[in-house]
Amino acid sequence: MKRRLWILSVALIALSLFQAGPAAAQQRLIVRTTSLPLLKNVCLLNLCQVTETLDGTVGQLFLVTLPNLLPIQTLENVLKLVPGVLSVEQDLLRTIGPNQPLLNGVPLGLYQRNPVAFAGATVWSGYATQPAVAQINLLEAQLAFHPTGQVIVADIDTGVDPTHPALKAVLLQGYDFTRNQAGGNEMLDVSNPNANVCTTCSSASVNQSTAAVLDQSTAAVLDQSTAAVLDQSGYSDFGHGTMVLGIIHLTAPNAMLLPVKVFHADGTGYTSDIIRGLYYAVQNKANVINMSFDFTVPSAELAQAIAYAEKNNVVCVASAGNDGASELVYPAGLAGVMGVASVNAENQRSTFSNYGTQVTYVAAPGENIVSTYPYDTYASSSGTSFSAPFVSGTAALALQLGSKATSQEATSAIAQAQPLTSQMGHGLLNVFKALTYMQAVLGAKN
């Protein structure tokens, strides 16, 4: 065995001498192996290091890092020859993708700031009663079925503002994989949390490159320097996770929310952290996982993590993407994932929304959605990122109807939608129809 390891080491050095071009800036590999000790020994000889376990208690998937001295492709080829190594793939840097600009101006909901009671808290009426609520028959369903069972919804995202009054009562601690520490607090991404906080502003309106706020006294849209984020680059997706969790909470007020932070405020995050987040969510008893992001380059290990979630009776939901095209994106295009497209107030496909049966299971409202935002305020934005959590929340409601409910039954319930075009999957999400179906299924079991 020692001779074989020595040969692998020599092979790596020899291959590096003939490898053209500079080494990659980030030398990271995702490696699946049944022999961790052997993998560590090979890395000891070849200057690489096993730095993280990616699949939690399963213990077969690891992050391997390599200094820039040697090309990553060389190490990838060598590791594939190591006994017990089942797969190797490069750990790519992913992006959430830009949200869409507000359409037709600032929505009315951001002016409707009168307080109303909601799920034991006080929220803005423009959040609780926004048009999307009626569009998917949400309130009708909540009043008719009163789902209250214990369900956990995890959001793989930028984190959350853990002190937001609307959310804090239902937030679990979560985990921050960008810092490898407990908690999913996206406020830590702001180097000085007290900088440029507008104390006279009451709402934010987020688009793809900046944030704007409404001044209470003038109702004027101000620039980002007065918003609850720093006026500098690197914060394009600050608040994304807080907004997504706010939509899940609006849909399923009694569900517990598990923030899983894998993206930075600029919307970037590694595939390895997304995978770690998925395994973490499943192993921490999540019943539903929301993934409001997409990318076009596939990952075999991401697909494996989704399969693991599906095997453990977890509903997986993802946004269909904002390229306005019929294209295959991930994770929405993976087996076992419900991809969600966006529609406007007239139930027509949003111009930015991806479509097609390969990524669209159902559609949900995704234009000018009002939701919770950091610094105890509310924001509005557009994109399939904000369509997906309506479906995740509905899946939670379906599972709350009975302890015997399964993820497959919840997925089938969501398929009971209002038909649209053939390119929009089963059609527009209808929460009342979904819960009616689920109740009938559970009734037939008893």
Secondary structure, DSSP 8 states (H G I E B T S, - for coil): -HHHHHHHHHHHHHHHHH--S---SS-EEEEEES-HHHHHHHHHHHT-EEEEESSGGG--EEEEE--TTS-HHHHHHHHTTSTTEEEEEE--EEE----B--SSSS-GGGT---EEEETTEEEEHHHHT-HHHHHTTHHHHHHHH------EEEEEES-B-TT-TTTGGGB---EETTTTEE--BGGGGSSSTTTT--TTEEEEEE-SS-EEEEETTT--EE-GGGSSS-SSSS-TTTTHHHHHHHHHHHH-TTSEEEEEE-S-TTSEEEHHHHHHHHHHHHHTT-SEEEE---BSS--HHHHHHHHHHHHTT-EEEEE--SSSS----BTTTSTTEEEEEEE-TTS-B-TT---STTT-SEEEE-SSEEEEETTTEEEEEBSGGGTHHHHHHHHHHHHHT-TT--HHHHHHHHT--B---GGGTT-B--HHHHHHHHHHHHHHH-
